[in-house]
């Protein structure tokens, strides 16, 4: 019989499990981006300004995600942003994929 114990602490970047199976003990690690996803969710609720409202945060996206959009989903705007750093293509991607970007209030 296999028993699995969760050893993950709050704030860990990966999940850690202790697995006991037929006298064999092992540690299994699994990537965890729960904290990043939670922070991204909270950030999307804001209006894009810092706490003092003295400067505005810019929209940003991970370039790995842009590559996936370009190569796997064959998104023309993602490819244009990769090839030519086309800011108009980036703005279209912000509108099309708001869950992947941190967009600010007042439009793109």
Secondary structure by P-SEA (a helix, b strand, c coil): cbbbbbcccccccbbbbbbbcccbbbbbbbbbaaaaaaaaaaaaacccccccccccccbbbbaaaaaaaacccccaaaaaaaacccaaaaaaaaaacccccccccccc
